[in-house]
Amino acid sequence: MKKVSVFGFFILVFVLCGAMFSNSPSQALDNHLNEQIVAFNELMEADELQVLNWRSRVKSSAIEMNNDFQKYVDVFKLEHPSFTLASSEVNGDHEIAVFIHTTQDGLREEVKFFASKNTGGIVLEKSYELIADKAGQTFNRDNLENRLNELEINPAMFFYQITAETDLHARSLPEKAREYAKRLGAEEMEALIEETFISLSAYNSEWSEGITLHDNKTMNVQIALRQNADLGSRTIVTFGTPIITTEY
């Protein structure tokens, strides 16, 4: 498999973050996120990991609305015909709708609406996800900024992850995950270790606050390594902040 440098990817993600948060009141959060992205990509570059895919997700703050959910979904369909309704679900007092779109560059976009019923209306949460299935895929910063404005998504939280592969023996997975955490300046909070898999949650005190764990510890870095028998000695490596948001 041809090796893919993550340098170009680093430039892409740095630009994405600047676009999303340049006009945000949370400028400090922007700086912290940039630090994390730089650290992830410098580590991957140093270890010559082969990038497989990446994704960034933006979540908005919850808003209270008088409209019913279906009317909101119908309006979105009319205003954004390029998006296709991929799924719609009603579960008690909760309703979910997911729209998808593929850009001309082959990037996948996903807009998700989650509503919970409230007295006199609904509480609505929105998220936007940009997914690259190939390391070489790029996205224009102006397009992203315009898209978030168009979709009326005001960034409240940002998730970022990158997946790559490398040669690594299964017996060294925990050792390697802890090495990665140390090189990222993060302290291990907890870990799930199996024969060919490890998921390690860590915390870097100089980065954004992150997510609280069940024992009141905080994490803002997640590292997952999984060896796939079908790939021989190849190991899948995923870095996420503040958490990995997909199966790993």
C-alpha positions as CSV (number, residue, x, y, z in Angstrom):
1,M,0.0,0.0,0.0
2,K,1.3,3.4,-0.9
3,K,2.3,5.6,2.1
4,V,0.3,8.9,2.5
5,S,1.9,11.8,4.3
6,V,-0.3,13.5,6.8
7,F,1.3,16.9,6.3
8,G,-1.3,17.9,3.7
9,F,-4.1,16.6,5.9
10,F,-2.8,18.7,8.8
11,I,-3.0,21.8,6.6
12,L,-6.6,20.8,5.7
13,V,-7.8,20.3,9.3
14,F,-6.0,23.4,10.6
15,V,-7.9,25.4,7.9
16,L,-11.2,23.7,8.8
17,C,-10.9,24.7,12.4
18,G,-10.0,28.2,11.6
19,A,-13.1,28.4,9.4
20,M,-15.4,27.0,12.1
21,F,-14.2,29.1,15.0
22,S,-12.6,32.2,13.6
23,N,-15.7,34.2,14.4
24,S,-16.6,32.3,17.5
25,P,-16.5,33.9,21.0
26,S,-14.7,30.8,22.2
27,Q,-11.4,31.8,20.6
28,A,-9.5,30.0,23.4
29,L,-11.3,26.7,22.5
30,D,-10.2,27.2,18.9
31,N,-6.6,27.5,20.0
32,H,-6.8,24.4,22.1
33,L,-8.3,22.4,19.2
34,N,-5.6,23.5,16.9
35,E,-3.0,22.3,19.4
36,Q,-4.6,18.9,19.5
37,I,-4.8,18.6,15.7
38,V,-1.2,19.6,15.3
39,A,-0.1,17.1,18.0
40,F,-2.0,14.2,16.3
41,N,-0.6,14.9,12.9
42,E,3.0,15.5,14.0
43,L,2.9,12.2,15.8
44,M,1.5,10.4,12.7
45,E,4.1,12.1,10.5
46,A,6.9,11.1,12.8
47,D,5.8,7.4,12.9
48,E,5.1,7.4,9.2
49,L,1.5,6.1,9.7
50,Q,-0.6,5.5,6.6
51,V,-3.7,7.6,6.8
52,L,-6.9,5.8,5.9
53,N,-9.7,8.3,6.6
54,W,-10.7,11.3,8.8
55,R,-13.8,13.0,10.0
56,S,-14.7,16.2,11.7
57,R,-18.0,16.8,13.5
58,V,-19.6,20.0,14.7
59,K,-22.4,20.0,17.3
60,S,-24.6,23.0,18.0
61,S,-26.2,24.1,21.2
62,A,-29.7,22.9,21.9
63,I,-32.5,25.4,21.0
64,E,-36.1,25.5,22.1
65,M,-38.7,25.7,19.3
66,N,-42.4,26.0,19.0
67,N,-42.5,24.1,15.7
68,D,-43.2,20.4,15.6
69,F,-40.3,18.3,14.4
70,Q,-41.8,17.0,11.1
71,K,-42.5,20.6,10.0
72,Y,-38.9,21.4,10.6
73,V,-37.7,18.4,8.6
74,D,-40.0,19.3,5.7
75,V,-38.7,22.8,5.6
76,F,-35.1,21.5,5.6
77,K,-36.0,19.2,2.6
78,L,-37.3,22.2,0.7
79,E,-34.5,24.6,1.5
80,H,-31.7,22.0,1.0
81,P,-32.7,19.7,-1.9
82,S,-29.2,18.4,-2.4
83,F,-29.5,16.5,0.9
84,T,-31.2,13.2,0.9
85,L,-33.2,12.0,3.9
86,A,-31.3,8.8,4.9
87,S,-33.3,7.8,8.0
88,S,-36.1,9.0,10.2
89,E,-37.0,7.6,13.6
90,V,-39.5,8.2,16.4
91,N,-38.8,6.7,19.8
92,G,-41.2,7.9,22.5
93,D,-40.6,11.6,23.1
94,H,-37.5,11.6,20.9
95,E,-37.3,12.1,17.1
96,I,-34.3,11.8,14.8
97,A,-33.7,12.6,11.2
98,V,-30.5,12.2,9.3
99,F,-29.7,13.8,5.9
100,I,-26.7,12.9,3.7
101,H,-25.0,14.5,0.7
102,T,-21.8,13.7,-1.3
103,T,-19.8,16.7,-2.5
104,Q,-18.2,16.9,-5.9
105,D,-14.9,16.1,-4.3
106,G,-16.3,12.8,-2.9
107,L,-16.6,14.0,0.7
108,R,-19.6,12.8,2.6
109,E,-21.7,15.3,4.6
110,E,-24.2,14.3,7.3
111,V,-26.7,16.5,9.0
112,K,-28.4,15.1,12.0
113,F,-31.4,16.5,13.9
114,F,-32.4,15.2,17.3
115,A,-35.5,16.5,19.0
116,S,-37.0,15.9,22.4
117,K,-40.5,17.0,23.2
118,N,-40.9,19.9,25.6
119,T,-43.8,21.8,27.0
120,G,-45.3,23.7,24.1
121,G,-42.7,22.6,21.6
122,I,-39.4,20.7,21.1
123,V,-35.7,21.0,22.1
124,L,-33.7,20.6,19.0
125,E,-30.0,19.7,18.6
126,K,-28.2,19.7,15.3
127,S,-24.9,18.3,14.2
128,Y,-22.9,18.4,11.0
129,E,-20.3,15.9,10.0
130,L,-17.7,15.9,7.2
131,I,-16.2,12.6,6.3
132,A,-13.2,11.8,4.1
133,D,-12.8,8.1,3.1
134,K,-9.5,8.8,1.5
135,A,-6.5,10.7,3.0
136,G,-6.0,12.8,-0.1
137,Q,-9.5,14.3,-0.1
138,T,-9.6,18.0,0.6
139,F,-12.3,20.6,1.3
140,N,-12.4,24.4,0.8
141,R,-12.5,26.4,4.0
142,D,-14.9,29.0,2.5
143,N,-17.3,26.3,1.5
144,L,-17.3,24.8,5.0
145,E,-17.9,28.2,6.6
146,N,-20.7,28.9,4.2
147,R,-22.2,25.5,4.8
148,L,-22.3,25.9,8.5
149,N,-23.9,29.3,8.1
150,E,-26.4,27.9,5.5
151,L,-27.4,25.1,7.8
152,E,-27.6,27.5,10.8
153,I,-25.3,25.4,12.9
154,N,-23.5,27.5,15.5
155,P,-20.5,25.4,16.7
156,A,-20.7,24.5,20.4
157,M,-18.5,21.5,20.4
158,F,-16.0,20.1,17.9
159,F,-15.0,16.4,17.5
160,Y,-12.1,15.3,15.4
161,Q,-10.6,12.0,14.6
162,I,-8.1,10.4,12.2
163,T,-7.5,6.7,11.4
164,A,-4.3,5.2,10.0
165,E,-2.6,1.8,9.9
166,T,0.9,0.6,10.7
167,D,3.0,-2.5,11.4
168,L,2.7,-3.5,15.1
169,H,2.7,-6.8,17.0
170,A,-0.4,-7.4,19.1
171,R,1.6,-7.9,22.3
172,S,2.9,-4.4,22.1
173,L,-0.5,-2.6,21.6
174,P,-0.9,-1.4,25.3
175,E,2.8,-0.3,25.3
176,K,2.3,1.6,22.1
177,A,-0.9,3.3,23.1
178,R,0.7,4.5,26.4
179,E,3.6,5.7,24.4
180,Y,1.3,7.7,22.1
181,A,-0.5,9.2,25.1
182,K,2.9,10.3,26.7
183,R,4.0,11.8,23.4
184,L,0.8,13.8,23.3
185,G,1.4,15.1,26.8
186,A,-1.6,13.3,28.1
187,E,-2.1,11.3,31.3
188,E,-3.9,7.9,31.1
189,M,-7.3,8.0,32.8
190,E,-8.6,4.5,31.9
191,A,-8.0,1.7,29.4
192,L,-9.8,-1.3,28.0
193,I,-7.4,-4.0,27.0
194,E,-8.0,-7.1,25.0
195,E,-5.8,-9.5,23.2
196,T,-5.7,-7.6,19.9
197,F,-7.2,-4.3,21.0
198,I,-6.8,-1.4,23.3
199,S,-8.8,1.7,23.9
200,L,-7.1,4.3,26.1
201,S,-8.7,7.5,27.5
202,A,-6.3,10.2,28.5
203,Y,-6.2,13.9,29.6
204,N,-3.9,16.7,28.6
205,S,-4.4,19.6,31.1
206,E,-3.2,22.2,28.6
207,W,-6.0,21.3,26.2
208,S,-9.7,21.9,26.2
209,E,-11.7,20.5,29.2
210,G,-13.2,17.5,27.5
211,I,-15.7,14.9,28.8
212,T,-16.3,13.7,32.3
213,L,-15.9,10.0,32.9
214,H,-18.0,7.9,35.3
215,D,-15.5,8.3,38.2
216,N,-15.4,12.1,37.7
217,K,-12.1,12.0,35.8
218,T,-11.9,14.0,32.6
219,M,-10.7,12.9,29.2
220,N,-10.0,14.9,26.0
221,V,-7.9,12.3,24.1
222,Q,-8.8,8.8,23.0
223,I,-6.4,6.4,21.4
224,A,-7.5,3.0,20.0
225,L,-5.3,0.3,18.4
226,R,-6.8,-2.8,16.9
227,Q,-4.9,-5.6,15.1
228,N,-6.8,-7.2,12.3
229,A,-5.9,-10.8,11.5
230,D,-7.0,-10.2,7.9
231,L,-4.3,-7.6,7.5
232,G,-1.4,-9.8,8.9
233,S,0.7,-7.6,11.1
234,R,-1.2,-4.4,10.2
235,T,-2.7,-2.5,13.1
236,I,-5.4,0.2,12.8
237,V,-4.7,3.3,14.9
238,T,-7.3,5.9,15.7
239,F,-6.8,9.2,17.5
240,G,-9.8,11.2,18.6
241,T,-10.6,14.4,20.6
242,P,-12.3,14.7,22.9
243,I,-13.5,11.1,22.1
244,I,-13.6,8.8,19.1
245,T,-17.2,9.1,17.8
246,T,-17.3,6.0,15.6
247,E,-16.8,2.3,16.1
248,Y,-13.2,1.3,16.4
